[in-house]
Amino acid sequence: MEEMGVNDNYIQGWVAGFLHNPELEEQRITDEYESGYEDGKEQTDANFANFC
C-alpha cells in the first residue's frame, strides 16, 4: 500500500481495524481512516486503490 501511495490515514485505519484496536477519538477520525478501519476489520484489501 505504501509503495502505491495510499493515503496514510487509510493505512493507519486499516491496521487498527485489522488488529481490532479501538477507533480514534471522534474528532480525529477522517473519511479515509474510517474506510480503512472498516476494511481492516473485514480483512479485505479490495478498496485501498480508491485512496491512492
TIKENU-104241 format. One record per residue: residue number from 1; residue in one letter; x, y, z of N, C-alpha, C in turn. Coordinates in steps of 0.05 Angstrom, whole numbers. Example, Ala and Ser with C-alpha at 12.3 -4.5 7.8 and 13.67 -1.06 7.14 Angstrom:
residues 2
<rec><pavex>1</pavex><torke>A</torke><n_c1>264</n_c1><n_c2>-114</n_c2><n_c3>156</n_c3><ca_c1>246</ca_c1><ca_c2>-90</ca_c2><ca_c3>156</ca_c3><c_c1>264</c_c1><c_c2>-66</c_c2><c_c3>156</c_c3></rec>
<rec><pavex>2</pavex><torke>S</torke><n_c1>257</n_c1><n_c2>-45</n_c2><n_c3>142</n_c3><ca_c1>273</ca_c1><ca_c2>-21</ca_c2><ca_c3>143</ca_c3><c_c1>258</c_c1><c_c2>1</c_c2><c_c3>157</c_c3></rec>
//
This chain:
residues 52
<rec><pavex>1</pavex><torke>M</torke><n_c1>16</n_c1><n_c2>-24</n_c2><n_c3>0</n_c3><ca_c1>0</ca_c1><ca_c2>0</ca_c2><ca_c3>0</ca_c3><c_c1>17</c_c1><c_c2>25</c_c2><c_c3>0</c_c3></rec>
<rec><pavex>2</pavex><torke>E</torke><n_c1>38</n_c1><n_c2>25</n_c2><n_c3>17</n_c3><ca_c1>55</ca_c1><ca_c2>49</ca_c2><ca_c3>18</ca_c3><c_c1>69</c_c1><c_c2>55</c_c2><c_c3>-8</c_c3></rec>
<rec><pavex>3</pavex><torke>E</torke><n_c1>78</n_c1><n_c2>34</n_c2><n_c3>-22</n_c3><ca_c1>91</ca_c1><ca_c2>37</ca_c2><ca_c3>-48</ca_c3><c_c1>72</c_c1><c_c2>49</c_c2><c_c3>-69</c_c3></rec>
<rec><pavex>4</pavex><torke>M</torke><n_c1>47</n_c1><n_c2>43</n_c2><n_c3>-66</n_c3><ca_c1>27</ca_c1><ca_c2>53</ca_c2><ca_c3>-86</ca_c3><c_c1>18</c_c1><c_c2>82</c_c2><c_c3>-79</c_c3></rec>
<rec><pavex>5</pavex><torke>G</torke><n_c1>26</n_c1><n_c2>92</n_c2><n_c3>-56</n_c3><ca_c1>19</ca_c1><ca_c2>119</ca_c2><ca_c3>-48</ca_c3><c_c1>-9</c_c1><c_c2>122</c_c2><c_c3>-36</c_c3></rec>
<rec><pavex>6</pavex><torke>V</torke><n_c1>-17</n_c1><n_c2>101</n_c2><n_c3>-22</n_c3><ca_c1>-44</ca_c1><ca_c2>101</ca_c2><ca_c3>-9</ca_c3><c_c1>-43</c_c1><c_c2>121</c_c2><c_c3>14</c_c3></rec>
<rec><pavex>7</pavex><torke>N</torke><n_c1>-65</n_c1><n_c2>135</n_c2><n_c3>18</n_c3><ca_c1>-67</ca_c1><ca_c2>155</ca_c2><ca_c3>39</ca_c3><c_c1>-59</c_c1><c_c2>144</c_c2><c_c3>66</c_c3></rec>
<rec><pavex>8</pavex><torke>D</torke><n_c1>-43</n_c1><n_c2>159</n_c2><n_c3>81</n_c3><ca_c1>-33</ca_c1><ca_c2>149</ca_c2><ca_c3>107</ca_c3><c_c1>-55</c_c1><c_c2>144</c_c2><c_c3>127</c_c3></rec>
<rec><pavex>9</pavex><torke>N</torke><n_c1>-76</n_c1><n_c2>160</n_c2><n_c3>127</n_c3><ca_c1>-98</ca_c1><ca_c2>156</ca_c2><ca_c3>145</ca_c3><c_c1>-113</c_c1><c_c2>130</c_c2><c_c3>140</c_c3></rec>
<rec><pavex>10</pavex><torke>Y</torke><n_c1>-115</n_c1><n_c2>123</n_c2><n_c3>114</n_c3><ca_c1>-128</ca_c1><ca_c2>98</ca_c2><ca_c3>107</ca_c3><c_c1>-111</c_c1><c_c2>75</c_c2><c_c3>117</c_c3></rec>
<rec><pavex>11</pavex><torke>I</torke><n_c1>-85</n_c1><n_c2>76</n_c2><n_c3>113</n_c3><ca_c1>-67</ca_c1><ca_c2>55</ca_c2><ca_c3>123</ca_c3><c_c1>-69</c_c1><c_c2>51</c_c2><c_c3>153</c_c3></rec>
<rec><pavex>12</pavex><torke>Q</torke><n_c1>-68</n_c1><n_c2>74</n_c2><n_c3>167</n_c3><ca_c1>-70</ca_c1><ca_c2>72</ca_c2><ca_c3>196</ca_c3><c_c1>-96</c_c1><c_c2>61</c_c2><c_c3>205</c_c3></rec>
<rec><pavex>13</pavex><torke>G</torke><n_c1>-118</n_c1><n_c2>68</n_c2><n_c3>192</n_c3><ca_c1>-144</ca_c1><ca_c2>57</ca_c2><ca_c3>198</ca_c3><c_c1>-145</c_c1><c_c2>27</c_c2><c_c3>192</c_c3></rec>
<rec><pavex>14</pavex><torke>W</torke><n_c1>-134</n_c1><n_c2>19</n_c2><n_c3>170</n_c3><ca_c1>-134</ca_c1><ca_c2>-9</ca_c2><ca_c3>162</ca_c3><c_c1>-119</c_c1><c_c2>-26</c_c2><c_c3>182</c_c3></rec>
<rec><pavex>15</pavex><torke>V</torke><n_c1>-96</n_c1><n_c2>-17</n_c2><n_c3>190</n_c3><ca_c1>-80</ca_c1><ca_c2>-32</ca_c2><ca_c3>210</ca_c3><c_c1>-95</c_c1><c_c2>-34</c_c2><c_c3>237</c_c3></rec>
<rec><pavex>16</pavex><torke>A</torke><n_c1>-107</n_c1><n_c2>-12</n_c2><n_c3>245</n_c3><ca_c1>-122</ca_c1><ca_c2>-11</ca_c2><ca_c3>271</ca_c3><c_c1>-146</c_c1><c_c2>-30</c_c2><c_c3>269</c_c3></rec>
<rec><pavex>17</pavex><torke>G</torke><n_c1>-160</n_c1><n_c2>-30</n_c2><n_c3>247</n_c3><ca_c1>-183</ca_c1><ca_c2>-48</ca_c2><ca_c3>244</ca_c3><c_c1>-174</c_c1><c_c2>-77</c_c2><c_c3>243</c_c3></rec>
<rec><pavex>18</pavex><torke>F</torke><n_c1>-153</n_c1><n_c2>-83</n_c2><n_c3>228</n_c3><ca_c1>-143</ca_c1><ca_c2>-110</ca_c2><ca_c3>225</ca_c3><c_c1>-135</c_c1><c_c2>-122</c_c2><c_c3>252</c_c3></rec>
<rec><pavex>19</pavex><torke>L</torke><n_c1>-123</n_c1><n_c2>-105</n_c2><n_c3>269</n_c3><ca_c1>-114</ca_c1><ca_c2>-114</ca_c2><ca_c3>296</ca_c3><c_c1>-136</c_c1><c_c2>-111</c_c2><c_c3>317</c_c3></rec>
<rec><pavex>20</pavex><torke>H</torke><n_c1>-159</n_c1><n_c2>-102</n_c2><n_c3>309</n_c3><ca_c1>-182</ca_c1><ca_c2>-98</ca_c2><ca_c3>327</ca_c3><c_c1>-176</c_c1><c_c2>-78</c_c2><c_c3>349</c_c3></rec>
<rec><pavex>21</pavex><torke>N</torke><n_c1>-161</n_c1><n_c2>-58</n_c2><n_c3>343</n_c3><ca_c1>-155</ca_c1><ca_c2>-36</ca_c2><ca_c3>361</ca_c3><c_c1>-180</c_c1><c_c2>-18</c_c2><c_c3>363</c_c3></rec>
<rec><pavex>22</pavex><torke>P</torke><n_c1>-184</n_c1><n_c2>-4</n_c2><n_c3>385</n_c3><ca_c1>-206</ca_c1><ca_c2>15</ca_c2><ca_c3>386</ca_c3><c_c1>-202</c_c1><c_c2>38</c_c2><c_c3>366</c_c3></rec>
<rec><pavex>23</pavex><torke>E</torke><n_c1>-224</n_c1><n_c2>49</n_c2><n_c3>356</n_c3><ca_c1>-222</ca_c1><ca_c2>72</ca_c2><ca_c3>337</ca_c3><c_c1>-211</c_c1><c_c2>96</c_c2><c_c3>351</c_c3></rec>
<rec><pavex>24</pavex><torke>L</torke><n_c1>-202</n_c1><n_c2>115</n_c2><n_c3>335</n_c3><ca_c1>-192</ca_c1><ca_c2>141</ca_c2><ca_c3>345</ca_c3><c_c1>-216</c_c1><c_c2>156</c_c2><c_c3>357</c_c3></rec>
<rec><pavex>25</pavex><torke>E</torke><n_c1>-209</n_c1><n_c2>178</n_c2><n_c3>371</n_c3><ca_c1>-230</ca_c1><ca_c2>196</ca_c2><ca_c3>381</ca_c3><c_c1>-245</c_c1><c_c2>208</c_c2><c_c3>358</c_c3></rec>
<rec><pavex>26</pavex><torke>E</torke><n_c1>-270</n_c1><n_c2>213</n_c2><n_c3>362</n_c3><ca_c1>-288</ca_c1><ca_c2>222</ca_c2><ca_c3>341</ca_c3><c_c1>-278</c_c1><c_c2>246</c_c2><c_c3>325</c_c3></rec>
<rec><pavex>27</pavex><torke>Q</torke><n_c1>-266</n_c1><n_c2>266</n_c2><n_c3>339</n_c3><ca_c1>-257</ca_c1><ca_c2>290</ca_c2><ca_c3>325</ca_c3><c_c1>-232</c_c1><c_c2>285</c_c2><c_c3>308</c_c3></rec>
<rec><pavex>28</pavex><torke>R</torke><n_c1>-219</n_c1><n_c2>262</n_c2><n_c3>312</n_c3><ca_c1>-194</ca_c1><ca_c2>256</ca_c2><ca_c3>297</ca_c3><c_c1>-199</c_c1><c_c2>237</c_c2><c_c3>274</c_c3></rec>
<rec><pavex>29</pavex><torke>I</torke><n_c1>-223</n_c1><n_c2>226</n_c2><n_c3>271</n_c3><ca_c1>-230</ca_c1><ca_c2>207</ca_c2><ca_c3>250</ca_c3><c_c1>-235</c_c1><c_c2>222</c_c2><c_c3>224</c_c3></rec>
<rec><pavex>30</pavex><torke>T</torke><n_c1>-221</n_c1><n_c2>212</n_c2><n_c3>203</n_c3><ca_c1>-226</ca_c1><ca_c2>223</ca_c2><ca_c3>176</ca_c3><c_c1>-241</c_c1><c_c2>202</c_c2><c_c3>160</c_c3></rec>
<rec><pavex>31</pavex><torke>D</torke><n_c1>-252</n_c1><n_c2>209</n_c2><n_c3>137</n_c3><ca_c1>-265</ca_c1><ca_c2>190</ca_c2><ca_c3>120</ca_c3><c_c1>-246</c_c1><c_c2>168</c_c2><c_c3>111</c_c3></rec>
<rec><pavex>32</pavex><torke>E</torke><n_c1>-221</n_c1><n_c2>175</n_c2><n_c3>106</n_c3><ca_c1>-201</ca_c1><ca_c2>155</ca_c2><ca_c3>97</ca_c3><c_c1>-196</c_c1><c_c2>135</c_c2><c_c3>120</c_c3></rec>
<rec><pavex>33</pavex><torke>Y</torke><n_c1>-193</n_c1><n_c2>146</n_c2><n_c3>144</n_c3><ca_c1>-187</ca_c1><ca_c2>128</ca_c2><ca_c3>167</ca_c3><c_c1>-211</c_c1><c_c2>109</c_c2><c_c3>172</c_c3></rec>
<rec><pavex>34</pavex><torke>E</torke><n_c1>-235</n_c1><n_c2>120</n_c2><n_c3>171</n_c3><ca_c1>-259</ca_c1><ca_c2>104</ca_c2><ca_c3>176</ca_c3><c_c1>-262</c_c1><c_c2>82</c_c2><c_c3>155</c_c3></rec>
<rec><pavex>35</pavex><torke>S</torke><n_c1>-257</n_c1><n_c2>88</n_c2><n_c3>130</n_c3><ca_c1>-258</ca_c1><ca_c2>68</ca_c2><ca_c3>109</ca_c3><c_c1>-237</c_c1><c_c2>47</c_c2><c_c3>113</c_c3></rec>
<rec><pavex>36</pavex><torke>G</torke><n_c1>-213</n_c1><n_c2>55</n_c2><n_c3>119</n_c3><ca_c1>-191</ca_c1><ca_c2>36</ca_c2><ca_c3>125</ca_c3><c_c1>-197</c_c1><c_c2>19</c_c2><c_c3>148</c_c3></rec>
<rec><pavex>37</pavex><torke>Y</torke><n_c1>-209</n_c1><n_c2>30</n_c2><n_c3>169</n_c3><ca_c1>-216</ca_c1><ca_c2>15</ca_c2><ca_c3>193</ca_c3><c_c1>-236</c_c1><c_c2>-7</c_c2><c_c3>187</c_c3></rec>
<rec><pavex>38</pavex><torke>E</torke><n_c1>-256</n_c1><n_c2>0</n_c2><n_c3>171</n_c3><ca_c1>-277</ca_c1><ca_c2>-19</ca_c2><ca_c3>164</ca_c3><c_c1>-265</c_c1><c_c2>-41</c_c2><c_c3>147</c_c3></rec>
<rec><pavex>39</pavex><torke>D</torke><n_c1>-248</n_c1><n_c2>-34</n_c2><n_c3>127</n_c3><ca_c1>-235</ca_c1><ca_c2>-54</ca_c2><ca_c3>110</ca_c3><c_c1>-217</c_c1><c_c2>-72</c_c2><c_c3>126</c_c3></rec>
<rec><pavex>40</pavex><torke>G</torke><n_c1>-202</n_c1><n_c2>-61</n_c2><n_c3>145</n_c3><ca_c1>-185</ca_c1><ca_c2>-76</ca_c2><ca_c3>162</ca_c3><c_c1>-200</c_c1><c_c2>-96</c_c2><c_c3>179</c_c3></rec>
<rec><pavex>41</pavex><torke>K</torke><n_c1>-223</n_c1><n_c2>-88</n_c2><n_c3>190</n_c3><ca_c1>-239</ca_c1><ca_c2>-106</ca_c2><ca_c3>206</ca_c3><c_c1>-249</c_c1><c_c2>-129</c_c2><c_c3>190</c_c3></rec>
<rec><pavex>42</pavex><torke>E</torke><n_c1>-255</n_c1><n_c2>-124</n_c2><n_c3>164</n_c3><ca_c1>-264</ca_c1><ca_c2>-145</ca_c2><ca_c3>146</ca_c3><c_c1>-241</c_c1><c_c2>-160</c_c2><c_c3>134</c_c3></rec>
<rec><pavex>43</pavex><torke>Q</torke><n_c1>-217</n_c1><n_c2>-152</n_c2><n_c3>139</n_c3><ca_c1>-192</ca_c1><ca_c2>-164</ca_c2><ca_c3>129</ca_c3><c_c1>-193</c_c1><c_c2>-165</c_c2><c_c3>98</c_c3></rec>
<rec><pavex>44</pavex><torke>T</torke><n_c1>-200</n_c1><n_c2>-143</n_c2><n_c3>86</n_c3><ca_c1>-200</ca_c1><ca_c2>-141</ca_c2><ca_c3>57</ca_c3><c_c1>-182</c_c1><c_c2>-119</c_c2><c_c3>48</c_c3></rec>
<rec><pavex>45</pavex><torke>D</torke><n_c1>-170</n_c1><n_c2>-122</n_c2><n_c3>25</n_c3><ca_c1>-154</ca_c1><ca_c2>-101</ca_c2><ca_c3>13</ca_c3><c_c1>-165</c_c1><c_c2>-92</c_c2><c_c3>-14</c_c3></rec>
<rec><pavex>46</pavex><torke>A</torke><n_c1>-190</n_c1><n_c2>-98</n_c2><n_c3>-19</n_c3><ca_c1>-202</ca_c1><ca_c2>-92</ca_c2><ca_c3>-44</ca_c3><c_c1>-207</c_c1><c_c2>-63</c_c2><c_c3>-50</c_c3></rec>
<rec><pavex>47</pavex><torke>N</torke><n_c1>-209</n_c1><n_c2>-46</n_c2><n_c3>-29</n_c3><ca_c1>-216</ca_c1><ca_c2>-18</ca_c2><ca_c3>-33</ca_c3><c_c1>-193</c_c1><c_c2>2</c_c2><c_c3>-31</c_c3></rec>
<rec><pavex>48</pavex><torke>F</torke><n_c1>-169</n_c1><n_c2>-7</n_c2><n_c3>-24</n_c3><ca_c1>-148</ca_c1><ca_c2>12</ca_c2><ca_c3>-18</ca_c3><c_c1>-139</c_c1><c_c2>28</c_c2><c_c3>-43</c_c3></rec>
<rec><pavex>49</pavex><torke>A</torke><n_c1>-143</n_c1><n_c2>17</n_c2><n_c3>-66</n_c3><ca_c1>-136</ca_c1><ca_c2>31</ca_c2><ca_c3>-91</ca_c3><c_c1>-152</c_c1><c_c2>57</c_c2><c_c3>-94</c_c3></rec>
<rec><pavex>50</pavex><torke>N</torke><n_c1>-175</n_c1><n_c2>59</n_c2><n_c3>-81</n_c3><ca_c1>-191</ca_c1><ca_c2>83</ca_c2><ca_c3>-82</ca_c3><c_c1>-179</c_c1><c_c2>106</c_c2><c_c3>-67</c_c3></rec>
<rec><pavex>51</pavex><torke>F</torke><n_c1>-158</n_c1><n_c2>101</n_c2><n_c3>-51</n_c3><ca_c1>-146</ca_c1><ca_c2>122</ca_c2><ca_c3>-34</ca_c3><c_c1>-117</c_c1><c_c2>128</c_c2><c_c3>-42</c_c3></rec>
<rec><pavex>52</pavex><torke>C</torke><n_c1>-110</n_c1><n_c2>122</n_c2><n_c3>-67</n_c3><ca_c1>-83</ca_c1><ca_c2>128</ca_c2><ca_c3>-77</ca_c3><c_c1>-81</c_c1><c_c2>157</c_c2><c_c3>-84</c_c3></rec>
//
